[in-house]
Amino acid sequence: MNRKLVEGFISALGGLLAALAFPKFNLSFFIWISLLPLLYFSTHRSPRRALALGFLAGLAFNALLIYWIPYVPAHYGQLPLVISLLIYFIFVAYLSLYWGLFAYLGARTTAAFPRLGFFLLPFYWIALEYILGRFLTGFPWGIIGYTQHQNLYFLQLASLTGVAGLSFFILLFQSSFLYSLQFRRRKPFFIVLALILLIHVWGYIRLRQPLADTPRFTVGVIQGNVSSDIYWEMVPPQTVEDLFQRHLQLTHQAIEQGAGLVVWPEFSVPLCFSCPYGPFPYLQKTLTSLAQENEVTLLLGTNEREEAANKPRFFNTALCLQPDGSFTTYYKMHLVPFGEYTPYPQIFSFLKKVTHAIGDITPGKKATLHHYQAYSFGSPICYEIIFPSLVRQFIQKGANFLVTITNDGWYGTSSAPYQHFAIAIFRAVEFKRYLLRAATTGISGIIDPYGRVIARSQLMTTAVLTAEITPLQGKTLYARLGEFLSLISLTITGAFFILSLRQRKP
């Protein structure tokens, strides 16, 4: 059989196995071996050949990981399926370039530094994951460290390094194994293995350390199980009223279970709360009465509006309503490109002519904190939870716990809601904070600072979750230093790539 075809098949197979390590497949052990073909070709093939094989592995990985993307523009944007698939394939190809570039860098530097090159590979990977999370608005979804969301011992490393640390050791484990085979030296591999085992032992010890248990208060999370079709299509006012009443009933259930703070999902009030016209005063009166009569604080997902000189501005909002009728608003800062706004409008303005699926939301400018009793909390909205540097802004301002609201109903019962929930677990561990997650159709949950899921709903169900949490202070190493590992990796990657270009070929 043709060698190139065999290599291509093996590369693609490795990419598929890596994707199977993510939710909802959750075959997480695959990530510890699935990158071996990619690493092998990155160290044993020419840069050009490595680039092609890396790109192919990335195609297989990303195509399976985000297979759910074409449904959204086809169903909600009413684009022809062919165009939706074309958008999907272009996006997958873009993401796969990072895999190809990684393999190219590996081949280039191992040719110049045959032994050291194996141990540079994890730094290259982390550097590229960091760029992926920022370039062209960023999409840090397929970060391989997220596959370990159920490995509570290893997960604790995120409090020191963020998710990047887990990705680093996953790569280091496999690259050191290849090094031991290539140069018949087992010591480096066993040192890496010992380090990973020590991290697990440390994680075990950390999990046995009790969290502060005072003060404690009960919180509630509401999942109304509202289809995204309701928000997208023109529905009778009575339908909106019925959904509103459903959320009120669920809120009363949470209050009966002792909740003093009740969280509704993103866009659960698909109207402007603060606007003094239309049906909005009715909303204000009903919700304000609910908060006052029950002495409860409500966090609501609303669509706030501000009048501007040319046209009104709309904000995807987390609005915190207090028992005394006062409220604070956080406007979503990192919007979903091609969903909530059009990035680079000078290039993509034509898209609004072919679909009505792209919104015109205005981004917020600051990480506003809300308050419950004497404590503060941050409320990243939906997509924002995948950006740890954004969530870190709330912690830097003094947030004692985190609340994220989302609408994952766009993706049905696909892997997307499971992947999104797994990412949220990391934010709780990275900053050692309780995290509440309210999702329109699921998955909602309450997560403790060690990543343990205290309460969790199922998809496509109506649910009320309640639990006691403790507001925490203090900052983890990751909260203090941020993406230090990624910045170190970027520096090392740039330095050794330049050195490899200067190094004469043997």
C-alpha positions as CSV (number, residue, x, y, z in Angstrom):
1,M,0.0,0.0,0.0
2,N,1.1,3.5,-0.7
3,R,3.1,4.9,2.3
4,K,1.7,8.3,2.0
5,L,-1.9,7.0,2.1
6,V,-1.0,4.9,5.2
7,E,0.5,8.0,6.9
8,G,-2.5,10.1,6.0
9,F,-4.9,7.4,7.4
10,I,-2.9,7.2,10.7
11,S,-2.8,10.9,11.0
12,A,-6.6,11.2,10.5
13,L,-7.2,8.4,12.9
14,G,-5.2,10.1,15.6
15,G,-7.3,13.3,15.1
16,L,-10.6,11.3,15.4
17,L,-9.4,9.6,18.6
18,A,-8.5,12.9,20.0
19,A,-12.0,14.3,19.3
20,L,-13.5,11.3,21.0
21,A,-11.8,12.3,24.2
22,F,-14.1,15.3,24.4
23,P,-17.8,15.3,25.6
24,K,-20.2,13.9,25.0
25,F,-18.1,10.8,24.0
26,N,-15.8,11.4,27.0
27,L,-13.3,8.7,26.1
28,S,-10.7,10.9,27.8
29,F,-7.9,8.3,27.9
30,F,-7.6,8.6,24.2
31,I,-6.0,12.0,24.5
32,W,-3.0,10.4,26.2
33,I,-2.1,8.4,23.1
34,S,-4.0,9.9,20.1
35,L,-1.4,12.6,19.5
36,L,1.4,10.1,19.1
37,P,1.1,9.9,15.3
38,L,1.1,13.7,15.0
39,L,4.1,13.9,17.2
40,Y,5.9,11.2,15.3
41,F,5.4,12.8,11.9
42,S,6.3,16.1,13.4
43,T,9.8,14.7,14.3
44,H,10.4,12.3,11.5
45,R,9.2,14.0,8.3
46,S,10.2,17.0,6.3
47,P,8.6,20.3,7.4
48,R,6.4,20.3,4.3
49,R,5.2,16.7,4.8
50,A,4.7,17.3,8.5
51,L,2.6,20.3,7.7
52,A,0.3,18.3,5.4
53,L,-0.1,15.4,7.8
54,G,-0.7,17.8,10.8
55,F,-3.3,19.6,8.8
56,L,-5.0,16.3,7.9
57,A,-5.1,15.3,11.6
58,G,-6.6,18.6,12.4
59,L,-9.3,18.2,9.8
60,A,-10.3,14.9,11.3
61,F,-10.2,16.3,14.8
62,N,-12.1,19.5,14.2
63,A,-14.7,18.0,11.9
64,L,-15.8,15.6,14.6
65,L,-15.4,18.0,17.5
66,I,-17.7,20.7,16.1
67,Y,-19.9,18.6,13.8
68,W,-22.9,20.5,15.3
69,I,-22.0,23.9,13.7
70,P,-23.8,23.5,10.3
71,Y,-27.2,23.1,12.0
72,V,-27.3,26.6,13.4
73,P,-27.0,28.7,10.2
74,A,-29.1,26.2,8.2
75,H,-32.0,26.1,10.8
76,Y,-31.9,29.6,12.3
77,G,-30.3,31.5,9.5
78,Q,-32.3,29.7,6.9
79,L,-29.2,29.3,4.8
80,P,-29.2,26.5,2.2
81,L,-27.6,23.4,3.7
82,V,-24.9,23.5,1.0
83,I,-23.8,27.0,2.1
84,S,-24.0,26.0,5.8
85,L,-21.7,23.1,5.1
86,L,-19.4,25.3,3.1
87,I,-19.1,27.7,6.1
88,Y,-18.4,24.7,8.3
89,F,-15.7,23.3,6.1
90,I,-14.0,26.6,5.8
91,F,-14.0,27.0,9.6
92,V,-12.7,23.5,10.2
93,A,-9.9,24.1,7.7
94,Y,-9.0,27.3,9.5
95,L,-8.8,25.5,12.9
96,S,-6.8,22.7,11.3
97,L,-4.1,25.2,10.2
98,Y,-2.9,25.3,13.8
99,W,-2.3,21.6,13.8
100,G,-0.4,21.8,10.5
101,L,1.6,24.7,11.8
102,F,2.5,22.8,15.0
103,A,3.7,19.9,12.9
104,Y,5.7,22.2,10.7
105,L,7.4,23.8,13.7
106,G,8.2,20.4,15.2
107,A,9.8,19.2,12.0
108,R,11.8,22.4,11.6
109,T,13.2,22.4,15.1
110,T,13.8,18.7,15.5
111,A,15.9,18.8,12.3
112,A,18.0,21.5,13.9
113,F,17.9,20.2,17.5
114,P,17.2,16.5,17.2
115,R,17.0,15.7,21.0
116,L,15.8,19.0,22.4
117,G,13.1,19.3,19.7
118,F,11.0,16.5,21.4
119,F,10.8,18.6,24.6
120,L,10.0,21.8,22.7
121,L,6.8,20.3,21.2
122,P,4.6,20.9,24.3
123,F,5.6,24.6,24.3
124,Y,4.7,24.9,20.7
125,W,1.3,23.4,21.3
126,I,0.5,25.7,24.2
127,A,1.7,28.7,22.2
128,L,-0.7,27.8,19.4
129,E,-3.6,27.2,21.7
130,Y,-3.0,30.6,23.1
131,I,-3.0,32.2,19.7
132,L,-6.1,30.2,18.8
133,G,-7.9,31.8,21.7
134,R,-7.2,35.3,20.5
135,F,-6.6,35.6,16.8
136,L,-9.6,36.6,14.7
137,T,-11.7,37.1,17.9
138,G,-10.6,33.7,19.2
139,F,-12.1,30.2,19.5
140,P,-10.5,28.3,22.3
141,W,-13.0,25.5,22.2
142,G,-10.9,22.4,21.3
143,I,-8.2,22.9,24.0
144,I,-7.1,19.3,24.7
145,G,-6.8,20.0,28.5
146,Y,-10.6,20.2,28.6
147,T,-10.8,16.4,28.1
148,Q,-9.7,16.0,31.7
149,H,-12.8,17.7,33.2
150,Q,-13.7,14.5,35.0
151,N,-10.2,13.7,36.2
152,L,-10.6,15.6,39.5
153,Y,-7.0,15.0,40.7
154,F,-5.3,16.2,37.5
155,L,-7.9,19.0,37.1
156,Q,-6.5,20.7,40.2
157,L,-3.5,21.7,38.2
158,A,-5.7,24.3,36.5
159,S,-5.6,26.4,39.7
160,L,-1.9,26.9,39.1
161,T,-1.5,27.1,35.3
162,G,-5.0,27.3,33.9
163,V,-6.1,24.7,31.3
164,A,-2.8,25.2,29.5
165,G,-1.0,23.3,32.1
166,L,-3.0,20.2,31.5
167,S,-2.5,20.4,27.7
168,F,1.2,20.8,28.4
169,F,1.6,17.6,30.3
170,I,-0.6,15.6,27.9
171,L,1.8,16.6,25.1
172,L,4.9,16.2,27.3
173,F,3.9,12.6,28.2
174,Q,3.6,11.6,24.6
175,S,6.6,13.5,23.3
176,S,8.9,12.1,26.0
177,F,7.6,8.6,25.2
178,L,8.7,9.1,21.6
179,Y,12.0,10.4,22.7
180,S,12.6,7.3,24.8
181,L,11.9,5.1,21.8
182,Q,14.0,7.2,19.4
183,F,17.1,7.5,21.6
184,R,16.7,4.4,23.8
185,R,16.7,6.5,27.0
186,R,13.9,5.8,29.4
187,K,14.9,8.2,32.1
188,P,13.2,11.3,30.7
189,F,10.0,9.5,30.1
190,F,9.9,8.1,33.7
191,I,10.7,11.6,35.1
192,V,7.7,13.0,33.2
193,L,5.5,10.1,34.3
194,A,6.6,10.7,37.9
195,L,5.7,14.4,37.6
196,I,2.2,13.5,36.3
197,L,1.7,11.1,39.1
198,L,2.9,13.7,41.6
199,I,0.3,16.1,40.2
200,H,-2.4,13.5,40.8
201,V,-1.2,12.9,44.3
202,W,-1.2,16.7,45.0
203,G,-4.7,16.9,43.5
204,Y,-5.9,14.1,45.8
205,I,-4.5,15.9,48.8
206,R,-6.1,19.2,47.7
207,L,-9.5,17.6,47.3
208,R,-9.3,16.4,50.9
209,Q,-8.8,19.9,52.2
210,P,-12.2,21.2,53.3
211,L,-13.5,24.4,51.8
212,A,-14.6,27.3,54.1
213,D,-18.1,26.5,55.2
214,T,-19.2,29.9,56.6
215,P,-20.9,32.0,55.7
216,R,-23.2,29.8,53.6
217,F,-26.4,30.6,51.7
218,T,-28.7,28.8,49.4
219,V,-28.8,29.6,45.7
220,G,-31.2,28.5,43.0
221,V,-30.8,27.9,39.3
222,I,-33.8,27.8,36.9
223,Q,-34.0,25.9,33.7
224,G,-37.2,26.7,31.8
225,N,-36.5,24.4,28.9
226,V,-37.4,26.9,26.3
227,S,-36.6,26.1,22.6
228,S,-34.5,28.6,20.8
229,D,-37.2,28.6,18.1
230,I,-39.4,30.5,20.5
231,Y,-37.0,33.4,20.6
232,W,-36.1,33.3,16.9
233,E,-39.6,33.1,15.4
234,M,-42.5,35.5,15.6
235,V,-44.6,33.9,18.3
236,P,-47.9,35.1,19.8
237,P,-47.6,37.3,22.9
238,Q,-49.5,34.7,24.9
239,T,-46.6,32.2,24.2
240,V,-44.1,34.6,25.7
241,E,-46.4,35.2,28.6
242,D,-46.7,31.4,29.2
243,L,-43.0,31.1,29.2
244,F,-42.7,34.0,31.6
245,Q,-45.2,32.4,34.0
246,R,-43.3,29.1,33.8
247,H,-40.1,30.8,35.0
248,L,-42.0,32.5,37.8
249,Q,-43.4,29.1,39.0
250,L,-39.9,27.6,38.9
251,T,-38.6,30.6,40.9
252,H,-41.2,30.0,43.6
253,Q,-40.1,26.4,43.8
254,A,-36.5,27.6,44.3
255,I,-37.6,30.1,47.0
256,E,-39.6,27.3,48.8
257,Q,-36.3,25.3,48.9
258,G,-34.6,28.2,50.6
259,A,-32.9,30.1,47.7
260,G,-32.1,33.7,48.4
261,L,-30.5,34.2,45.0
262,V,-32.3,32.7,42.0
263,V,-30.6,32.7,38.5
264,W,-32.6,32.7,35.3
265,P,-30.8,31.7,31.9
266,E,-29.6,33.9,29.2
267,F,-32.4,35.8,27.4
268,S,-35.0,34.2,29.7
269,V,-36.7,37.7,29.7
270,P,-36.4,38.3,25.9
271,L,-37.4,41.9,26.4
272,C,-36.0,45.1,27.8
273,F,-36.4,45.2,31.6
274,S,-35.5,48.8,32.1
275,C,-37.4,50.3,29.1
276,P,-40.5,52.5,30.2
277,Y,-42.8,51.5,27.3
278,G,-44.6,48.6,25.7
279,P,-44.9,45.5,27.9
280,F,-41.8,46.3,29.9
281,P,-43.4,48.2,32.9
282,Y,-45.5,45.0,33.4
283,L,-42.3,43.0,33.6
284,Q,-40.7,45.5,36.0
285,K,-43.7,45.4,38.3
286,T,-44.1,41.6,38.3
287,L,-40.4,40.8,38.9
288,T,-39.9,43.7,41.4
289,S,-42.9,42.5,43.4
290,L,-41.5,38.9,43.3
291,A,-38.2,40.1,44.6
292,Q,-39.7,42.4,47.3
293,E,-42.3,40.0,48.6
294,N,-39.9,37.1,48.9
295,E,-36.8,39.1,49.8
296,V,-35.0,37.4,47.0
297,T,-32.3,38.6,44.6
298,L,-32.9,37.7,40.9
299,L,-30.3,37.4,38.1
300,L,-32.1,37.7,34.8
301,G,-31.0,37.3,31.2
302,T,-32.5,40.3,29.4
303,N,-32.1,42.3,26.2
304,E,-31.5,45.9,27.3
305,R,-31.7,48.9,25.0
306,E,-30.2,52.3,25.0
307,E,-31.2,55.2,22.8
308,A,-28.3,56.6,20.7
309,A,-28.1,59.4,18.2
310,N,-28.4,57.4,15.1
311,K,-30.2,54.2,16.2
312,P,-30.9,52.3,19.4
313,R,-28.2,50.0,20.8
314,F,-29.0,46.6,22.2
315,F,-27.1,44.7,24.8
316,N,-27.1,41.0,25.8
317,T,-27.5,41.6,29.5
318,A,-27.2,39.9,32.9
319,L,-29.4,42.0,35.1
320,C,-29.4,41.6,38.9
321,L,-32.6,42.7,40.6
322,Q,-32.5,43.4,44.3
323,P,-35.4,43.2,46.8
324,D,-35.5,47.0,47.1
325,G,-36.1,47.3,43.4
326,S,-32.6,48.5,42.4
327,F,-30.7,46.6,39.8
328,T,-27.2,46.4,38.2
329,T,-26.5,45.4,34.6
330,Y,-23.6,43.6,33.0
331,Y,-23.4,43.9,29.2
332,K,-21.8,41.0,27.4
333,M,-18.3,42.0,26.2
334,H,-17.2,39.2,24.0
335,L,-19.9,38.6,21.5
336,V,-20.4,35.6,19.2
337,P,-19.0,36.5,15.8
338,F,-21.5,36.0,12.9
339,G,-24.2,35.4,15.5
340,E,-24.5,38.5,17.6
341,Y,-22.5,40.8,15.4
342,T,-20.6,41.0,12.1
343,P,-16.8,41.0,12.6
344,Y,-14.7,42.9,10.2
345,P,-17.8,44.5,8.5
346,Q,-15.7,45.9,5.6
347,I,-15.2,42.3,4.5
348,F,-18.3,40.4,5.7
349,S,-21.0,43.0,5.3
350,F,-22.5,41.1,2.4
351,L,-23.6,38.3,4.8
352,K,-26.5,40.4,6.1
353,K,-27.9,40.4,2.6
354,V,-28.2,36.6,2.5
355,T,-29.3,35.8,6.1
356,H,-31.1,37.5,9.0
357,A,-29.3,35.2,11.5
358,I,-26.6,37.8,12.3
359,G,-27.6,40.1,15.2
360,D,-26.6,43.7,15.9
361,I,-25.7,43.6,19.5
362,T,-23.4,46.2,21.0
363,P,-20.5,44.8,23.2
364,G,-20.2,45.9,26.8
365,K,-17.0,47.7,28.0
366,K,-16.4,46.5,31.5
367,A,-16.7,43.6,33.9
368,T,-19.5,44.8,36.1
369,L,-19.9,43.0,39.4
370,H,-23.3,42.2,40.9
371,H,-24.1,41.8,44.7
372,Y,-25.9,39.4,46.9
373,Q,-26.0,40.4,50.5
374,A,-22.4,41.6,51.3
375,Y,-20.8,39.6,48.5
376,S,-19.9,40.2,44.9
377,F,-20.2,37.9,41.9
378,G,-19.4,38.1,38.2
379,S,-21.7,37.0,35.5
380,P,-20.0,36.0,32.2
381,I,-22.6,35.3,29.5
382,C,-22.7,32.2,27.4
383,Y,-19.7,32.1,25.0
384,E,-17.6,34.3,27.4
385,I,-17.0,31.4,29.8
386,I,-14.6,29.8,27.2
387,F,-12.3,32.8,27.7
388,P,-10.5,32.5,31.0
389,S,-8.8,35.9,30.7
390,L,-12.2,37.5,30.5
391,V,-13.5,35.6,33.5
392,R,-10.3,36.6,35.4
393,Q,-11.4,40.2,35.2
394,F,-14.3,39.5,37.5
395,I,-12.0,37.8,40.0
396,Q,-9.5,40.7,39.8
397,K,-12.4,43.0,40.8
398,G,-13.2,40.9,43.8
399,A,-15.9,38.4,42.8
400,N,-16.6,35.9,45.6
401,F,-18.4,33.5,43.3
402,L,-19.3,33.2,39.6
403,V,-22.6,32.9,37.7
404,T,-22.8,32.1,34.0
405,I,-26.0,32.3,32.0
406,T,-26.4,30.7,28.6
407,N,-28.7,29.5,25.9
408,D,-27.4,26.3,24.4
409,G,-30.7,25.4,22.9
410,W,-29.3,26.3,19.5
411,Y,-27.4,23.0,19.5
412,G,-30.2,20.6,20.5
413,T,-28.9,17.3,22.0
414,S,-25.5,17.4,20.2
415,S,-22.1,17.4,21.9
416,A,-22.0,21.2,22.1
417,P,-23.9,21.7,25.4
418,Y,-21.8,18.9,27.1
419,Q,-18.6,20.5,25.8
420,H,-19.7,24.0,27.0
421,F,-20.5,22.6,30.5
422,A,-17.1,20.9,30.7
423,I,-15.3,24.2,30.0
424,A,-17.3,25.9,32.7
425,I,-15.9,23.4,35.3
426,F,-12.4,24.6,34.6
427,R,-13.3,28.2,35.4
428,A,-14.4,27.1,38.9
429,V,-11.1,25.4,39.5
430,E,-8.9,28.0,38.0
431,F,-10.2,30.7,40.3
432,K,-11.3,28.5,43.3
433,R,-14.9,29.8,43.2
434,Y,-18.3,28.3,43.3
435,L,-19.9,28.6,39.8
436,L,-23.6,28.6,39.0
437,R,-24.7,27.9,35.5
438,A,-28.2,28.5,34.2
439,A,-28.9,27.2,30.7
440,T,-32.2,27.7,28.8
441,T,-32.5,24.0,27.8
442,G,-29.5,22.6,29.8
443,I,-27.1,21.8,30.9
444,S,-27.5,23.8,34.1
445,G,-25.4,23.1,37.2
446,I,-23.8,24.2,40.4
447,I,-20.0,23.5,40.6
448,D,-17.7,23.7,43.6
449,P,-14.2,25.3,43.6
450,Y,-12.6,21.9,43.1
451,G,-14.6,21.1,40.0
452,R,-17.1,18.8,41.7
453,V,-20.6,19.0,40.3
454,I,-23.0,19.5,43.2
455,A,-26.1,19.7,41.1
456,R,-26.8,19.2,37.4
457,S,-29.8,19.1,35.1
458,Q,-30.4,17.0,32.0
459,L,-30.8,18.4,28.6
460,M,-34.3,19.4,27.3
461,T,-35.9,19.2,30.7
462,T,-37.5,21.7,33.1
463,A,-35.4,21.9,36.3
464,V,-34.9,23.7,39.5
465,L,-31.4,23.3,41.2
466,T,-30.6,24.5,44.6
467,A,-27.5,24.1,46.8
468,E,-25.6,25.9,49.6
469,I,-22.5,27.7,48.5
470,T,-19.8,29.8,50.3
471,P,-18.5,33.1,49.0
472,L,-14.7,32.8,48.8
473,Q,-11.9,35.2,48.8
474,G,-8.2,34.9,47.9
475,K,-6.6,34.3,44.6
476,T,-5.1,31.2,43.1
477,L,-1.7,31.3,41.4
478,Y,-3.5,31.3,38.0
479,A,-5.7,34.2,39.1
480,R,-2.6,36.2,40.1
481,L,-0.4,35.4,37.1
482,G,-2.8,34.6,34.4
483,E,-1.5,33.0,31.2
484,F,2.2,32.9,32.3
485,L,2.7,29.4,30.9
486,S,1.3,30.4,27.5
487,L,3.5,33.6,27.4
488,I,6.6,31.5,28.2
489,S,5.6,29.1,25.5
490,L,5.2,31.9,23.0
491,T,8.7,33.2,23.8
492,I,10.3,29.8,23.5
493,T,8.4,29.0,20.3
494,G,9.5,32.2,18.7
495,A,13.1,31.9,19.9
496,F,13.7,28.4,18.7
497,F,11.9,28.8,15.4
498,I,14.3,31.7,14.6
499,L,17.3,29.6,15.8
500,S,16.1,26.6,13.6
501,L,16.1,28.9,10.6
502,R,19.6,29.9,11.3
503,Q,20.8,26.4,12.0
504,R,22.5,24.8,9.0
505,K,20.9,21.6,7.8
506,P,23.0,18.6,8.6
